[in-house]
């Protein structure tokens, strides 16, 4: 007959075997629960920031964000931009401003992004994105776009002496432009900018309303550099008051109440010659 001590030993042995058999599972379950239910651990997998691209810029423009915000994004965020000629045409057609397009081109090249003012606040042709002298209008994005350049045939007529030009002999000048209308249509109230060559001023330009025909436009004005000195029913100058905003840069606004029709701005180089020259044209529609 077994003693009480022997029975206790067997029971103790069986209990130890049971604990060994079930204990690891219990510990594993506790470990699994700790992984699921415990506090979140910091994520050490840092994703690379997404690069800004053409699609990003197009979405920002479509959302109506200001150019300043878009330019800051281009300057501060990593990005890659497609700027082939076809890409540039697509960007412009989608309403992206020239300033933003220039920033996309300059990205990664070390070039400074040009703003409307220099760091000192001075306005210059370069700060406005202008490369060559000409006549420009301000579009909806605030960029200066060159007016339509057309060829004008010029012939001189009779002479007249004007007291306002201190007795200088001036000549009637007749201009002829092919085509009934300018390809460029603008609204009234548009702002015009003259970027004059060195040595010339805006008062040497003629602002003209053309006489319209079925297949051409014509005008009559005076040479001599004072465009308003002999204006009248027989001549087609429109008196305007350009404001000088910087050396070589002048602005004026097309009047809101101006008559509908065909208009042009004649540079002094063309006004002083006979033969063919260039004229900047636009149309105010009915």
C-alpha positions, 0 to 999 in steps of 0.5 A: 500500500502506497504511503500518503507521501508517495501519492502526494509525489505523484500528484505533484509530478502530474501537476508539474507536467500539466504546467509545462504543457500549458504554460508556454501557450499561455505565455505566447498568448500573453505576448500576442495580446501585448503586441495587439493591445499595447501602446503604439510604437513610433513608426521608423519607416519615414516615407519620402515626401512626394515631389511636386510636378506639372499635375500638382501645379495644374491642380493648384491653379485650378483651385484658384491659389495665388501665384505667390503660394504656387511660387513658394511651393516650387521654391520650397518643395522637392519637385520635377517638372516637364518643360518641353515646348509641348509641356509649356504650351499645355501649361499656358493653355491651362491658365498657368501664368508665365511667372509660374512657368518660368519658376518651373523651368528654373527649378533645380538650375540655381536661377532666381525666380523673378518677381514683379519687383526687385528686392529693393522694390524697383520695377524693371523690364526684367522684373516684369518678364520683358525681354525686348522693347514693345507694347504689351497688355496685362492678361487675367493672370497679371502677366504682360503679353505682347500686342499683335505685331503686324506689318504696316505700309507707310507713305508720306503726304503733304507737309505742315508747320506746327507752332507746338513743334517750334516750327519743325516741318511735319508730314502727313503719313498714311498707313495701310495694314492688310486684313479687316481686323486684328487677330487680337481681341481685347476688352475696354479698360485693359491696361497697356504697357509701353517698353520704349527703346533707350533714347525714346519716350512714350510720347513718341508713340501714336495711339491710333484708331484705324479706318476699317475697310473690307480687306484692310485698315488705314490711318493718317497721322503726322510724323515729327514726334508730337502725336497730338499736335495736329489731331483732328477729323482728318487724322486718326490719333487718339490722345492718351496720357502715358504714366512713367512707372520706371525708366523706359516703362510707361502705362496707360489704360484703354478707356472704358467708353472707347468706341468699338473698332480697330486700334493700334500703337505705332512705334516712333521707328515706324513713324519716322520712315517711309516703306514698311514697318511694324505696328502693334494692333488689337480689336475692341469688339462690338 
